[in-house]
């Protein structure tokens, strides 16, 4: 693996972690809204 490949891999891993965090936050928001609105899944 070349240095540029390793750097790109690190960037993708960081982006992936950020996206996972955003997705988890969105799920929590949806759950909170459903609780407030009384919507059952």
N, CA, C and O atoms as a Tinker XYZ file with bonds, in Angstrom:
   164  protein
     1  N      0.854000   -1.173000    0.000000    73     2
     2  CA     0.000000    0.000000    0.000000    64     1     3
     3  C      0.904000    1.242000    0.000000    63     2     4     5
     4  O      1.845000    1.344000    0.787000    81     3
     5  N      0.600000    2.160000   -0.883000    73     3     6
     6  CA     1.398000    3.378000   -0.968000    64     5     7
     7  C      0.904000    4.407000    0.045000    63     6     8     9
     8  O     -0.178000    4.272000    0.616000    81     7
     9  N      1.711000    5.424000    0.251000    73     7    10
    10  CA     1.379000    6.466000    1.221000    64     9    11
    11  C      0.067000    7.151000    0.846000    63    10    12    13
    12  O     -0.760000    7.424000    1.716000    81    11
    13  N     -0.129000    7.429000   -0.442000    73    11    14
    14  CA    -1.366000    8.091000   -0.878000    64    13    15
    15  C     -2.582000    7.202000   -0.623000    63    14    16    17
    16  O     -3.657000    7.696000   -0.283000    81    15
    17  N     -2.407000    5.894000   -0.788000    73    15    18
    18  CA    -3.498000    4.957000   -0.517000    64    17    19
    19  C     -3.840000    4.945000    0.970000    63    18    20    21
    20  O     -5.012000    4.941000    1.347000    81    19
    21  N     -2.813000    4.940000    1.801000    73    19    22
    22  CA    -3.028000    4.935000    3.252000    64    21    23
    23  C     -3.709000    6.222000    3.687000    63    22    24    25
    24  O     -4.596000    6.199000    4.541000    81    23
    25  N     -3.300000    7.348000    3.105000    73    23    26
    26  CA    -3.908000    8.637000    3.440000    64    25    27
    27  C     -5.387000    8.648000    3.032000    63    26    28    29
    28  O     -6.246000    9.098000    3.791000    81    27
    29  N     -5.668000    8.153000    1.840000    73    27    30
    30  CA    -7.056000    8.103000    1.352000    64    29    31
    31  C     -7.898000    7.180000    2.227000    63    30    32    33
    32  O     -9.051000    7.490000    2.528000    81    31
    33  N     -7.331000    6.057000    2.633000    73    31    34
    34  CA    -8.039000    5.128000    3.511000    64    33    35
    35  C     -8.388000    5.794000    4.835000    63    34    36    37
    36  O     -9.501000    5.644000    5.339000    81    35
    37  N     -7.422000    6.540000    5.401000    73    35    38
    38  CA    -7.680000    7.262000    6.654000    64    37    39
    39  C     -8.790000    8.289000    6.478000    63    38    40    41
    40  O     -9.647000    8.442000    7.349000    81    39
    41  N     -8.771000    8.997000    5.336000    73    39    42
    42  CA    -9.812000    9.992000    5.068000    64    41    43
    43  C    -11.186000    9.336000    4.962000    63    42    44    45
    44  O    -12.170000    9.842000    5.501000    81    43
    45  N    -11.240000    8.210000    4.266000    73    43    46
    46  CA   -12.514000    7.499000    4.118000    64    45    47
    47  C    -13.014000    6.957000    5.450000    63    46    48    49
    48  O    -14.214000    6.981000    5.723000    81    47
    49  N    -12.100000    6.469000    6.276000    73    47    50
    50  CA   -12.500000    5.966000    7.587000    64    49    51
    51  C    -13.046000    7.100000    8.457000    63    50    52    53
    52  O    -14.014000    6.909000    9.192000    81    51
    53  N    -12.428000    8.272000    8.372000    73    51    54
    54  CA   -12.907000    9.424000    9.140000    64    53    55
    55  C    -14.280000    9.870000    8.634000    63    54    56    57
    56  O    -15.167000   10.187000    9.426000    81    55
    57  N    -14.448000    9.892000    7.322000    73    55    58
    58  CA   -15.741000   10.264000    6.755000    64    57    59
    59  C    -16.816000    9.249000    7.138000    63    58    60    61
    60  O    -17.947000    9.624000    7.445000    81    59
    61  N    -16.465000    7.983000    7.120000    73    59    62
    62  CA   -17.396000    6.930000    7.498000    64    61    63
    63  C    -17.840000    7.081000    8.951000    63    62    64    65
    64  O    -19.021000    6.926000    9.261000    81    63
    65  N    -16.904000    7.381000    9.831000    73    63    66
    66  CA   -17.232000    7.576000   11.245000    64    65    67
    67  C    -18.163000    8.770000   11.412000    63    66    68    69
    68  O    -19.105000    8.724000   12.203000    81    67
    69  N    -17.898000    9.841000   10.663000    73    67    70
    70  CA   -18.740000   11.034000   10.744000    64    69    71
    71  C    -20.159000   10.726000   10.254000    63    70    72    73
    72  O    -21.139000   11.155000   10.861000    81    71
    73  N    -20.255000    9.982000    9.157000    73    71    74
    74  CA   -21.570000    9.631000    8.617000    64    73    75
    75  C    -22.336000    8.706000    9.562000    63    74    76    77
    76  O    -23.550000    8.842000    9.713000    81    75
    77  N    -21.640000    7.774000   10.194000    73    75    78
    78  CA   -22.292000    6.891000   11.167000    64    77    79
    79  C    -22.841000    7.698000   12.333000    63    78    80    81
    80  O    -23.936000    7.428000   12.826000    81    79
    81  N    -22.077000    8.686000   12.767000    73    79    82
    82  CA   -22.517000    9.533000   13.865000    64    81    83
    83  C    -23.757000   10.330000   13.472000    63    82    84    85
    84  O    -24.703000   10.440000   14.252000    81    83
    85  N    -23.751000   10.887000   12.260000    73    83    86
    86  CA   -24.913000   11.638000   11.775000    64    85    87
    87  C    -26.145000   10.745000   11.662000    63    86    88    89
    88  O    -27.256000   11.167000   11.986000    81    87
    89  N    -25.947000    9.521000   11.205000    73    87    90
    90  CA   -27.064000    8.589000   11.078000    64    89    91
    91  C    -27.633000    8.233000   12.444000    63    90    92    93
    92  O    -28.851000    8.186000   12.617000    81    91
    93  N    -26.764000    7.981000   13.411000    73    91    94
    94  CA   -27.220000    7.666000   14.767000    64    93    95
    95  C    -27.996000    8.842000   15.354000    63    94    96    97
    96  O    -29.022000    8.650000   16.007000    81    95
    97  N    -27.508000   10.053000   15.122000    73    95    98
    98  CA   -28.196000   11.244000   15.613000    64    97    99
    99  C    -29.568000   11.390000   14.964000    63    98   100   101
   100  O    -30.539000   11.747000   15.632000    81    99
   101  N    -29.648000   11.118000   13.673000    73    99   102
   102  CA   -30.931000   11.199000   12.972000    64   101   103
   103  C    -31.921000   10.171000   13.514000    63   102   104   105
   104  O    -33.107000   10.466000   13.657000    81   103
   105  N    -31.442000    8.974000   13.814000    73   103   106
   106  CA   -32.312000    7.941000   14.388000    64   105   107
   107  C    -32.819000    8.365000   15.760000    63   106   108   109
   108  O    -33.986000    8.147000   16.087000    81   107
   109  N    -31.950000    8.967000   16.561000    73   107   110
   110  CA   -32.381000    9.442000   17.875000    64   109   111
   111  C    -33.426000   10.547000   17.733000    63   110   112   113
   112  O    -34.410000   10.579000   18.472000    81   111
   113  N    -33.205000   11.452000   16.778000    73   111   114
   114  CA   -34.178000   12.517000   16.538000    64   113   115
   115  C    -35.531000   11.949000   16.121000    63   114   116   117
   116  O    -36.573000   12.395000   16.601000    81   115
   117  N    -35.510000   10.972000   15.232000    73   115   118
   118  CA   -36.761000   10.348000   14.779000    64   117   119
   119  C    -37.478000    9.672000   15.943000    63   118   120   121
   120  O    -38.698000    9.773000   16.076000    81   119
   121  N    -36.719000    8.989000   16.777000    73   119   122
   122  CA   -37.313000    8.308000   17.936000    64   121   123
   123  C    -37.943000    9.327000   18.882000    63   122   124   125
   124  O    -39.046000    9.118000   19.388000    81   123
   125  N    -37.234000   10.431000   19.116000    73   123   126
   126  CA   -37.752000   11.468000   20.004000    64   125   127
   127  C    -39.029000   12.080000   19.428000    63   126   128   129
   128  O    -39.996000   12.302000   20.157000    81   127
   129  N    -39.035000   12.351000   18.133000    73   127   130
   130  CA   -40.239000   12.921000   17.505000    64   129   131
   131  C    -41.410000   11.953000   17.568000    63   130   132   133
   132  O    -42.542000   12.357000   17.834000    81   131
   133  N    -41.142000   10.689000   17.325000    73   131   134
   134  CA   -42.220000    9.693000   17.398000    64   133   135
   135  C    -42.769000    9.604000   18.818000    63   134   136   137
   136  O    -43.975000    9.441000   19.007000    81   135
   137  N    -41.903000    9.709000   19.809000    73   135   138
   138  CA   -42.350000    9.669000   21.202000    64   137   139
   139  C    -43.238000   10.875000   21.513000    63   138   140   141
   140  O    -44.273000   10.740000   22.165000    81   139
   141  N    -42.832000   12.037000   21.049000    73   139   142
   142  CA   -43.592000   13.263000   21.303000    64   141   143
   143  C    -44.940000   13.223000   20.595000    63   142   144   145
   144  O    -45.958000   13.639000   21.149000    81   143
   145  N    -44.936000   12.723000   19.375000    73   143   146
   146  CA   -46.169000   12.696000   18.578000    64   145   147
   147  C    -47.047000   11.486000   18.885000    63   146   148   149
   148  O    -48.193000   11.420000   18.440000    81   147
   149  N    -46.521000   10.544000   19.631000    73   147   150
   150  CA   -47.280000    9.358000   19.991000    64   149   151
   151  C    -47.435000    8.377000   18.837000    63   150   152   153
   152  O    -48.387000    7.597000   18.798000    81   151
   153  N    -46.505000    8.418000   17.907000    73   151   154
   154  CA   -46.568000    7.530000   16.758000    64   153   155
   155  C    -45.943000    6.192000   17.161000    63   154   156   157
   156  O    -44.847000    6.134000   17.717000    81   155
   157  N    -46.683000    5.120000   16.859000    73   155   158
   158  CA   -46.150000    3.786000   17.127000    64   157   159
   159  C    -45.610000    3.228000   15.837000    63   158   160   161
   160  O    -46.172000    3.438000   14.762000    81   159
   161  N    -44.535000    2.528000   15.955000    73   159   162
   162  CA   -43.905000    1.956000   14.772000    64   161   163
   163  C    -44.580000    0.698000   14.370000    63   162   164
   164  O    -44.183000    0.071000   13.388000    81   163
